[in-house]
């Protein structure tokens, strides 16, 4: 899952990024409202964690502009202003939820998971395919009874495949969803992560073609097993 953090306090932004990456989320950070708008318009995110008080474009205005363009990305407002009027204002311009600083990391993560479960396009909390089971709440993957130890990128790949069902994912789609703008690898790097994921699935007893290569198009979970 890919999250955009729009926060001008670099210390808080780094803390948020670390907390989210520990949960295997792909994280990009924008340090002002204009940069946040540029990021949101240039890429697709599952959730935007948006500070209210931002330079250039404030959080309320940014949220309002995104909603006016039809962008329905989940937005979680994060601010130190704990008043009913601020909360109402955030919700009125289209924010989905509101968390007050200083935040408790477990509560913040729980609120994010709750929003994702409510989102129309994000699918169920626990995802399954054949004997494969991924539980985002605990960052846990099993094939049958066997627990898989995956790298963050392998976990991200598998979650992306499970959320996509049998839809074929091109290299470009995989890159956009799992890497940030300043960390884009080449296709060989993607192949290396896919190969590692396939090897671990096979070692756990999964069919070797559970993730199949659709020649010339990309990869998907095999619908014919």
N, C-alpha and C positions, 0 to 999 in steps of 0.2 A: 504494500500500500504506500502511496506517495503523498507526502504532506508538505505544504508550504507554510513556513513560519515567517510571519511579518512582524518584526520586533526591532525597535531601534536601540534598545539597551543590549550591547554586545554580550555582556556577561549573562543576562537572562536568556538571550538567544542561544548562546553556547550550551547552557544548562538544558534548555528545552531540546536542542538537537541531540545532545548526548542521551537524554532520557528516552527519546523516541527511537534513536538508532539502536539502543539496547533492546528494544522490542522488535527489531528488524524492519522498522519503517524506513522508507527512502525519504530523506529530508533535504529540502532546499531552504535557504534563509534569505530574506529580503530585509534590508535595514531601514527602509522608509516606505511610505505609502505608494509613491510613484513606481519604485522598483517592484513592490508587491503587485501592482496592477499590471506591469509589464510581464512579470513571471506568470501571473494567472492567465493572461491573454495568449502567451506563447506556448504553454504546456497544459496538460490535463492533470489535475490533482484529485485525490479522493477526499481531502479535507484541507482547509486553510485555518491555521491557528493565528488569529488576528488581534494585535494589540489595538487598543482604542486610541491612545495618544501617540500619534506618529507625525514626523516631519513631512512636508510637501503635500501629502494627502492624508487626512486623518482616517482612522479605522471606520467610522460611521459612513463617511463619504465613499471610501473604497468599497465597502460592502454594498452600499446603495448602487454604485456604478456597475458592479458585477451583476447584481440582480436585474438592473434595468436592461442589460444586454442579453438577458436570458440565461446567464450562468447560474446553475443550480448546485454548484459544488458546496458541500457541507462547510459551514463557517462556525468556528468556535471562538467567540470573543474572549480576550484575556486582558484584564485591566486592573489597576489599583483603585479605581473609583467605584466603591461599593455603595451605590445609592440606587433606589428603585427607579428614579428617572433615567439614569444611565442604562440600566438593564432594559427598561421598556424601550428606550430609544434604539438600542442595539437590535432588539427583537423586531421592532417596527420596520427597520430598514432591511430585514431579511436574514439576520443571524439566526443560527439554529440553537445555540446554547451560549452560556455566559459563565466564565470562571474568574474569580477575583484573586489577585495577587495579595500576599504571597500564597502560592498554590501548593497543595500537597500532591507530590508526584503520583502516588497510587490512585488518588481521587481523579486527577487529571486524566490519567490513562483509562480509568473506568468510564469517565464521561465521553472520551473519544470512542471507546468501544461501543458505548450505548448509542452514540450518534451514527456510527457505521452500521450497526444493526438496523437502525431505523431508515437508513438511506435506501432508496428504491433500487439502486443499481449495484449495490455492494454484495448482495447475496446473503446466505445464512452465516451465522457465527462460526459453526463447525462445518467444514467442507469435506465432502467424501467423494471418492471416485474409485470404483472397483473395491479393493480392500485397503485403499489409501485413505488416511484420515488426518486432516490438519486442523488444529485447535488454536486460533489466533489469540485467545485469551491467555493461553499458557505458552505460546510459541512452541508448540509441541507437534511433531509429525510422527505418525506410526504407519507401518504397513503390516496389516494383520496385528499381531501382538508385539511386534518388534519396534522399538523406539529408534528413530533415525537421528543421527547427529549431523546436522547440516551447517554449512557456512551461511552467513547472512545473505549472500547473493544466491546460493542454492535455495534457501528458504524463500526468498523473494520470487525466484523463478517458479517454484512449485505453487506458491500462493497465486501468482498471476495466471498460471495454467488452470488452476482449479476455479478461479473466478471467471475464467473465459469459457469454461466447458469445452466443447469440441471445436470452438472457433480457432482458425489458424492464425498464429501470431508471427508476423514478419520480424526481421531483425530490427527494423526501425521502431516498431511498436514496443518491442522488448527494451530497446535502448531508452526510449522516452519514458517508460514506466519504472525502470529499475536503476537508472543512472542520472546524475545531475548534469547540468549544462557544462560545468567545469571539470567533469570527470568522465567524459564519453570515451569508451574503449573502441577498439576495432572489432570486426566480426570474429576474429580468432579468439579474442578474450571471451566473447559470449559463448562460442563453441566449447571453450575449455570449461566454463562453469556448467554448461549443459551436460558435458561428458561426465564431470564429477557427480552431478545429480543423478544421472542415469546409472552410473556404477553403484552408487549407494542404494538406489531403489532395487537394482538387480540383486545386490548382496543380501537385501532383506527379503527376497523371494518374489519380487515383482517381475512381470514379463519384460523381456529386453526391449520390447517395442511399446511399453506403456506410454512413453513420450515419443511420438513418431515424427519423422521428418517428411513434410509434404514437399516434394521436389520443386524447387524454384519459388516456393511461396513462404515457407517458414516451418513452424513446429506447432503441435497441439497434443492434447491427450487423446489417445487412440480410442475412438468410439466403437470399435469393432471387437473389443475383447469380451 
